[in-house]
Amino acid sequence: MSSKFSIFKKGLLDISPLLIPVIPFGIIFGAIGIELGFSPLITYATSLIIFGGASQIVFIQLLSGGASSLVAITSVGVINSRHFLYGAVLTEYLEKLSLIKKLLISYLITDQTFAVSNKYFKNHKINNHSHYHLIGAGVILWTTWQVTTIIGIFLGSIVPEEWGLKFAIPLTFLAIIVNDFRKLDHVLVMIISGISSLIFFDIPFKAYIILTPLIGLLSALIIIKFKKKI
């Protein structure tokens, strides 16, 4: 038991530095949800059910902008499709667990928990309790996200509308992609995606949200193949 707890604690400690940007992000999301007109219950429910910052912001922004539920849910699915890759990588280390345990642990997998736990798994393949590292990292991240969302909901209900919290949405995504501006091929994909969103903006059901990233992915694939031939 002490071994399990020590591994659990190790996961908690390893992910702690990555919680620093999560705290303001969660607060911003909670506040934005209220700013966009959603009830505190609905805003918090997205953190409980979706549990993914970027996906949650896209989800509430699409619904507030008039997109259908189908488009909003599909968009979240597209954004979270990277988790299929995470699952494929982690299967090697979690294959001995029961299906129920795998499903419960999968709920805790995020970009941050995958990064720290995958590194731990590679260095501790023999340990049968390694999955407690992922549980420890996931539990503290989940708790932090839920608490900061609630704080943001409270702040969103008292912050004047004139402060323009909605503007935090594009700022948040700019902060995520700003590092990619250093690479020309990444910039080209961004430009192609941006132009595509303008061209297809008026197609029915706000489906440009789904079509644009697919065009961006296709352009990225073409660029990668072109670079390999050079």
VEXVEXRO-146373 format. One line per 3 residues: for each residue x, y negated, z negated of N, C-alpha, C, CB. Coordinates in steps of 0.2 Angstrom, whole numbers, plus 5000, padded with zeros to 4 digits. Glycine has a CB too. Example, Ala and Ser with C-alpha at 12.3 -4.5 7.8 and 13.67 -1.06 7.14 Angstrom:
2
5066:5028:4961:5062:5022:4961:5066:5016:4961:5057:5022:4955  5064:5011:4965:5068:5005:4964:5064:5000:4961:5070:5003:4971
//
This chain:
230
5004:5006:5000:5000:5000:5000:5004:4994:5000:4995:5000:4994  5010:4994:4996:5014:4988:4996:5017:4987:5003:5020:4989:4991  5019:4992:5006:5021:4992:5013:5016:4988:5018:5023:4999:5016
5010:4990:5017:5005:4987:5021:5004:4979:5019:4998:4990:5020  5004:4978:5013:5004:4971:5011:5010:4967:5013:5003:4971:5003  5016:4970:5013:5022:4966:5015:5022:4964:5022:5028:4970:5013
5019:4969:5026:5019:4968:5033:5013:4963:5035:5017:4975:5037  5008:4963:5031:5002:4958:5031:5005:4951:5030:4996:4960:5027  5009:4951:5024:5012:4944:5022:5017:4942:5027:5015:4945:5016
5020:4946:5031:5025:4945:5036:5022:4941:5042:5029:4951:5038  5016:4944:5044:5012:4941:5049:5010:4934:5047:5006:4946:5051  5007:4934:5041:5005:4927:5039:5011:4922:5039:5002:4928:5032
5017:4924:5037:5022:4919:5037:5025:4918:5044:5028:4922:5033  5025:4923:5048:5027:4922:5055:5023:4917:5059:5028:4928:5059  5017:4917:5058:5012:4912:5062:5011:4905:5059:5005:4916:5063
5014:4905:5052:5012:4898:5049:5015:4892:5053:5016:4899:5042  5021:4892:5056:5023:4886:5060:5018:4884:5065:5030:4887:5062  5015:4890:5068:5010:4888:5074:5004:4886:5072:5009:4895:5078
5002:4885:5065:4996:4883:5063:4996:4875:5063:4995:4885:5056  5002:4872:5063:5003:4865:5063:4998:4861:5068:5010:4863:5064  4999:4863:5075:4995:4860:5080:4987:4863:5080:4998:4862:5087
4986:4869:5077:4979:4871:5076:4975:4867:5072:4980:4879:5074  4978:4864:5067:4974:4860:5062:4971:4854:5065:4978:4858:5056  4974:4850:5068:4971:4844:5072:4967:4846:5077:4976:4839:5074
4968:4852:5081:4964:4854:5087:4957:4856:5084:4968:4860:5090  4957:4860:5078:4951:4862:5076:4947:4856:5073:4952:4867:5070  4950:4851:5070:4946:4845:5068:4943:4841:5074:4951:4841:5064
4947:4841:5079:4945:4837:5085:4939:4841:5088:4951:4837:5090  4940:4848:5089:4934:4851:5092:4928:4850:5088:4936:4859:5092  4928:4851:5081:4922:4850:5077:4919:4843:5078:4923:4851:5070
4923:4838:5078:4920:4831:5079:4917:4830:5086:4926:4826:5078  4921:4833:5091:4918:4832:5098:4911:4836:5099:4923:4835:5103  4911:4842:5096:4904:4845:5096:4898:4841:5094:4905:4852:5092
4899:4837:5088:4894:4833:5086:4893:4827:5090:4896:4831:5078  4899:4824:5093:4899:4818:5097:4895:4820:5103:4906:4816:5099  4896:4826:5106:4892:4828:5112:4885:4830:5111:4896:4834:5115
4882:4829:5105:4875:4830:5103:4873:4837:5101:4872:4829:5109  4878:4841:5100:4876:4848:5097:4876:4848:5089:4882:4853:5099  4871:4852:5087:4870:4853:5080:4876:4856:5076:4864:4857:5078
4877:4854:5070:4883:4857:5066:4883:4865:5067:4882:4855:5059  4877:4868:5066:4876:4875:5067:4879:4878:5073:4869:4877:5066  4877:4875:5079:4879:4877:5085:4886:4876:5086:4875:4873:5091
4889:4870:5084:4896:4869:5085:4900:4874:5081:4897:4862:5082  4898:4875:5075:4902:4880:5071:4901:4887:5074:4900:4880:5064  4895:4889:5076:4894:4895:5079:4899:4897:5085:4887:4896:5082
4901:4892:5089:4906:4893:5094:4913:4895:5091:4907:4887:5099  4914:4892:5086:4921:4894:5082:4920:4901:5080:4923:4889:5077  4915:4903:5077:4914:4910:5074:4913:4915:5080:4907:4910:5070
4910:4914:5085:4909:4919:5090:4914:4919:5096:4902:4917:5094  4916:4913:5099:4921:4913:5104:4928:4913:5101:4920:4906:5108  4929:4909:5096:4936:4909:5092:4941:4908:5097:4937:4915:5089
4941:4902:5101:4946:4900:5106:4945:4893:5107:4946:4905:5112  4950:4889:5105:4950:4882:5106:4948:4879:5113:4956:4878:5104  4952:4881:5118:4951:4878:5125:4944:4881:5127:4957:4880:5129
4943:4887:5126:4936:4890:5129:4930:4887:5126:4936:4897:5127  4931:4885:5119:4925:4882:5116:4924:4875:5118:4927:4881:5108  4929:4871:5120:4929:4864:5122:4926:4864:5129:4936:4861:5122
4928:4869:5133:4925:4870:5140:4918:4871:5140:4929:4875:5144  4916:4876:5135:4909:4878:5134:4904:4873:5133:4909:4884:5129  4906:4869:5127:4902:4863:5125:4902:4858:5130:4903:4861:5118
4907:4856:5133:4907:4851:5138:4903:4853:5144:4915:4850:5140  4903:4859:5147:4899:4861:5152:4892:4860:5151:4901:4868:5155  4890:4863:5145:4883:4863:5143:4881:4855:5142:4882:4867:5136
4885:4851:5139:4883:4844:5138:4882:4840:5145:4888:4841:5133  4886:4843:5150:4886:4840:5156:4881:4842:5161:4893:4841:5160  4876:4847:5159:4871:4849:5163:4872:4856:5166:4869:4844:5168
4878:4859:5165:4879:4866:5168:4874:4871:5165:4886:4868:5167  4873:4876:5169:4869:4881:5167:4872:4886:5162:4866:4886:5172  4869:4889:5158:4872:4894:5153:4876:4899:5156:4867:4897:5148
4874:4901:5162:4878:4907:5166:4885:4904:5168:4874:4909:5172  4885:4898:5170:4891:4895:5172:4896:4894:5166:4890:4888:5176  4893:4891:5161:4897:4890:5155:4900:4897:5152:4892:4887:5149
4896:4902:5152:4898:4908:5149:4903:4911:5154:4892:4913:5148  4902:4911:5160:4907:4914:5165:4913:4910:5165:4904:4913:5172  4913:4903:5164:4919:4899:5164:4923:4901:5158:4918:4892:5163
4920:4903:5152:4923:4905:5146:4927:4912:5147:4919:4906:5140  4923:4916:5151:4926:4923:5153:4932:4922:5157:4921:4927:5156  4932:4917:5162:4938:4916:5166:4944:4914:5162:4936:4911:5172
4943:4909:5158:4948:4906:5154:4951:4912:5149:4945:4901:5149  4947:4916:5146:4949:4921:5142:4951:4928:5145:4944:4923:5137  4951:4928:5152:4953:4934:5155:4961:4936:5154:4952:4933:5163
4965:4931:5151:4972:4933:5150:4972:4938:5144:4975:4926:5148  4967:4938:5140:4967:4943:5135:4967:4950:5137:4960:4942:5130  4965:4951:5143:4965:4958:5146:4973:4960:5146:4962:4958:5153
4977:4955:5148:4984:4956:5148:4987:4958:5141:4988:4950:5152  4985:4954:5137:4987:4954:5130:4985:4962:5127:4984:4949:5125  4979:4964:5129:4977:4970:5127:4981:4976:5130:4969:4971:5128
4982:4975:5136:4986:4980:5140:4993:4981:5137:4987:4978:5147  4996:4975:5135:5003:4975:5131:5003:4978:5125:5006:4968:5131  4997:4977:5121:4997:4979:5114:4995:4986:5113:4993:4974:5110
4992:4989:5118:4989:4996:5118:4994:5001:5116:4986:4998:5125  5000:5000:5118:5006:5004:5116:5007:5005:5109:5012:5002:5119  5005:4999:5105:5007:4999:5098:5001:5001:5094:5010:4992:5096
4995:5000:5097:4988:5001:5093:4985:5007:5095:4984:4995:5094  4988:5012:5100:4984:5017:5102:4982:5022:5097:4988:5021:5108  4985:5023:5092:4983:5028:5086:4978:5026:5082:4990:5029:5082
4976:5019:5083:4970:5017:5078:4963:5019:5081:4970:5009:5078  4958:5019:5077:4952:5021:5079:4949:5016:5083:4947:5023:5073  4944:5017:5087:4940:5012:5091:4938:5006:5087:4935:5016:5095
4935:5008:5082:4932:5002:5077:4937:4998:5075:4929:5005:5071  4943:5000:5073:4949:4996:5071:4951:4992:5077:4954:5000:5068  4952:4995:5083:4954:4991:5089:4950:4986:5090:4955:4996:5095
4943:4987:5090:4938:4981:5091:4939:4976:5086:4931:4984:5091  4939:4977:5080:4940:4972:5075:4946:4968:5076:4940:4976:5068  4952:4972:5077:4958:4968:5078:4958:4964:5084:4964:4973:5078
4955:4966:5090:4954:4962:5096:4951:4956:5095:4951:4966:5101  4947:4955:5090:4943:4949:5089:4949:4944:5086:4938:4950:5083  4954:4946:5083:4959:4942:5080:4964:4940:5085:4962:4945:5074
4964:4943:5091:4970:4941:5095:4969:4935:5099:4970:4947:5101  4974:4930:5098:4974:4924:5101:4981:4923:5105:4972:4918:5096  4982:4917:5108:4989:4916:5111:4994:4916:5105:4989:4909:5114
4993:4913:5100:4998:4913:5094:4999:4920:5091:4995:4908:5089  4993:4923:5089:4994:4930:5086:4998:4935:5091:4988:4932:5084  4996:4935:5097:4999:4939:5102:5007:4938:5102:4996:4938:5109
5009:4931:5102:5016:4929:5103:5020:4932:5097:5016:4922:5103  5018:4931:5091:5022:4933:5085:5021:4940:5084:5019:4929:5079  5015:4943:5085:5015:4950:5083:5018:4955:5088:5008:4952:5082
5018:4953:5095:5021:4957:5100:5028:4957:5099:5019:4954:5107  5031:4952:5097:5038:4951:5095:5040:4956:5089:5041:4944:5093  5036:4956:5084:5036:4960:5078:5036:4968:5080:5031:4959:5073
5031:4969:5084:5030:4976:5086:5036:4979:5090:5024:4977:5091  5039:4975:5094:5045:4977:5098:5051:4979:5093:5047:4972:5103  5051:4976:5088:5056:4977:5083:5055:4983:5078:5059:4971:5080
5048:4985:5077:5046:4989:5072:5042:4995:5075:5043:4986:5067  5044:4998:5080:5040:5003:5084:5038:5009:5080:5043:5005:5090  5042:5011:5075:5041:5017:5071:5036:5016:5066:5048:5019:5069
5035:5010:5063:5031:5009:5057:5024:5010:5059:5032:5002:5055  5020:5014:5056:5013:5016:5057:5009:5010:5055:5011:5022:5054  5011:5006:5051:5007:5000:5048:5008:4994:5051:5008:5000:5041
5012:4994:5057:5014:4988:5061:5008:4983:5062:5017:4989:5067  5002:4986:5063:4996:4982:5065:4994:4978:5060:4990:4987:5067  4996:4979:5053:4994:4974:5048:4998:4967:5049:4996:4977:5041
5003:4967:5053:5006:4961:5055:5001:4957:5059:5013:4962:5059  4998:4960:5064:4993:4956:5068:4987:4954:5064:4991:4961:5074  4985:4958:5059:4979:4957:5055:4981:4951:5050:4977:4963:5050
4987:4951:5048:4989:4945:5043:4989:4939:5047:4996:4946:5040  4992:4939:5053:4993:4933:5057:4986:4931:5060:4997:4934:5063  4982:4935:5061:4975:4934:5064:4970:4931:5058:4972:4940:5067
4971:4934:5053:4966:4932:5047:4968:4924:5045:4967:4936:5041  4974:4923:5044:4976:4916:5042:4974:4911:5048:4983:4915:5040  4975:4913:5054:4974:4908:5060:4966:4907:5060:4976:4911:5066
4962:4913:5059:4955:4913:5060:4952:4908:5054:4952:4920:5059  4955:4909:5048:4953:4905:5042:4954:4898:5043:4956:4907:5036  4960:4896:5046:4962:4889:5047:4958:4886:5052:4969:4889:5050
4956:4890:5058:4952:4887:5063:4945:4886:5061:4952:4892:5069  4942:4890:5057:4935:4889:5054:4935:4883:5049:4933:4896:5050  4940:4883:5045:4940:4877:5040:4940:4871:5044:4945:4878:5035
4945:4870:5048:4946:4864:5052:4940:4862:5056:4952:4864:5056  4937:4867:5059:4931:4866:5063:4925:4862:5058:4928:4872:5066  4925:4865:5052:4920:4862:5048:4922:4855:5046:4919:4867:5041
4928:4854:5045:4930:4847:5043:4929:4842:5049:4938:4847:5041  4930:4845:5055:4929:4841:5061:4921:4839:5061:4931:4844:5067  4917:4844:5060:4910:4843:5060:4908:4838:5055:4906:4850:5059
4910:4838:5049:4909:4833:5044:4911:4826:5047:4912:4835:5038  4917:4826:5049:4920:4819:5052:4916:4817:5058:4927:4820:5053  4914:4821:5062:4910:4819:5068:4903:4816:5066:4909:4825:5072
4900:4818:5061:4894:4816:5059:4894:4809:5055:4891:4821:5054  4900:4807:5053:4901:4800:5050:4905:4795:5054:4904:4801:5043  4909:4798:5059:4913:4793:5064:4908:4790:5069:4918:4797:5067
4909:4783:5069:4904:4779:5074:4906:4782:5081:4906:4772:5073  4900:4782:5085:4901:4784:5092:4905:4779:5096:4894:4784:5095  4906:4773:5094:4910:4768:5097:4917:4770:5097:4909:4761:5094
4919:4775:5093:4926:4777:5093:4928:4781:5099:4928:4781:5086  4923:4784:5102:4924:4787:5108:4928:4794:5108:4928:4783:5113  4926:4798:5103:4929:4805:5102:4929:4809:5108:4926:4808:5096
4924:4808:5113:4924:4812:5119:4931:4811:5123:4918:4809:5123  4934:4805:5122:4940:4804:5126:4946:4809:5124:4942:4797:5125  4945:4812:5118:4950:4817:5115:4950:4823:5119:4948:4819:5108
4944:4825:5123:4944:4831:5127:4950:4831:5132:4937:4832:5130  4950:4826:5137:4955:4826:5142:4962:4825:5139:4954:4820:5147  4962:4821:5133:4969:4821:5130:4971:4827:5127:4968:4816:5124
4967:4831:5125:4969:4838:5122:4972:4842:5128:4963:4841:5119  4968:4842:5133:4971:4847:5139:4977:4844:5142:4965:4848:5144  4978:4837:5142:4984:4835:5145:4990:4837:5140:4983:4827:5145
4989:4837:5134:4994:4839:5129:4996:4846:5130:4992:4838:5122  4991:4850:5132:4992:4857:5134:4997:4858:5140:4986:4861:5134  4995:4854:5145:4999:4855:5152:5005:4851:5153:4994:4855:5157
5006:4846:5149:5011:4841:5150:5018:4844:5151:5011:4836:5144  5019:4849:5148:5026:4852:5149:5027:4855:5156:5027:4858:5144  5021:4857:5159:5021:4860:5166:5023:4855:5171:5015:4863:5167
5023:4848:5170:5024:4843:5175:5032:4843:5177:5022:4836:5172  5036:4847:5173:5043:4847:5174:5044:4852:5180:5047:4850:5168  5039:4856:5182:5041:4861:5188:5036:4859:5194:5039:4868:5185
5040:4859:5200:5036:4856:5206:5031:4861:5208:5041:4856:5211  5032:4868:5207:5026:4872:5209:5020:4872:5205:5029:4879:5209  5021:4870:5198:5016:4869:5194:5012:4863:5196:5018:4869:5187
5015:4858:5197:5012:4851:5199:5008:4852:5206:5018:4846:5200  5011:4856:5210:5007:4858:5217:5001:4861:5215:5011:4862:5221  5001:4866:5211:4995:4870:5209:4990:4865:5206:4996:4876:5204
4992:4861:5201:4988:4856:5198:4984:4851:5203:4991:4852:5193  4988:4849:5208:4986:4844:5213:4980:4848:5218:4991:4842:5218  4982:4854:5220:4977:4858:5224:4971:4859:5220:4980:4865:5226
4971:4861:5213:4966:4862:5209:4961:4855:5208:4968:4865:5202  4965:4850:5207:4961:4844:5207:4958:4842:5213:4966:4838:5205  4961:4842:5219:4958:4841:5225:4952:4845:5226:4963:4841:5231
4952:4852:5225:4947:4856:5225:4941:4855:5221:4949:4864:5224  4942:4852:5215:4937:4851:5211:4933:4845:5213:4939:4849:5203  4936:4840:5217:4933:4834:5220:4929:4836:5226:4938:4829:5222
4932:4841:5230:4928:4843:5236:4922:4847:5234:4933:4847:5240  4922:4851:5229:4917:4856:5227:4913:4853:5221:4919:4863:5226  4914:4847:5219:4910:4845:5213:4903:4845:5214:4912:4837:5212
4900:4844:5220:4893:4844:5221:4889:4850:5222:4891:4839:5226  4893:4856:5222:4890:4862:5223:4885:4864:5218:4895:4868:5225  4880:4868:5219:4875:4870:5214:4878:4873:5207:4870:4874:5217
4874:4872:5202:4875:4875:5195:4882:4873:5192:4875:4882:5196  4885:4867:5195:4892:4866:5192:4897:4871:5193:4892:4864:5185  4896:4875:5198:4900:4881:5199:4907:4879:5201:4897:4886:5204
4909:4873:5203:4915:4871:5204:4920:4872:5199:4916:4863:5206  4918:4873:5193:4922:4874:5187:4925:4881:5187:4918:4874:5180  4921:4886:5191:4924:4893:5192:4928:4893:5198:4918:4898:5192
4925:4890:5203:4928:4890:5210:4935:4887:5210:4924:4887:5215  4936:4881:5206:4942:4878:5206:4948:4882:5204:4941:4871:5203  4947:4885:5198:4953:4889:5195:4955:4895:5199:4952:4891:5188
4950:4897:5203:4951:4903:5207:4955:4901:5213:4945:4906:5210  4954:4895:5216:4958:4892:5221:4965:4890:5219:4955:4885:5224  4965:4888:5212:4972:4886:5209:4976:4893:5209:4971:4883:5203
4973:4898:5207:4976:4905:5206:4979:4907:5213:4972:4910:5203  4974:4907:5218:4976:4909:5224:4982:4905:5227:4970:4908:5229  4982:4898:5226:4988:4894:5228:4994:4896:5224:4986:4887:5227
4993:4897:5218:4999:4899:5214:5002:4906:5217:4997:4900:5207  4998:4910:5219:5000:4917:5221:5004:4916:5228:4994:4922:5223  5001:4911:5232:5004:4910:5239:5011:4907:5238:5000:4905:5243
5012:4902:5233:5018:4899:5231:5023:4904:5229:5017:4893:5226  5021:4908:5224:5026:4913:5222:5028:4918:5227:5022:4917:5216  5024:4920:5232:5026:4924:5237:5031:4920:5242:5020:4927:5241
5030:4914:5243:5034:4910:5247:5041:4909:5244:5030:4903:5248  5041:4908:5238:5047:4907:5234:5052:4913:5234:5046:4905:5227  5048:4919:5234:5052:4926:5234:5055:4927:5241:5047:4931:5233
5052:4924:5246:5055:4925:5253:5061:4920:5255:5049:4924:5258  5061:4915:5251:5067:4910:5252:5073:4913:5249:5065:4903:5248
//
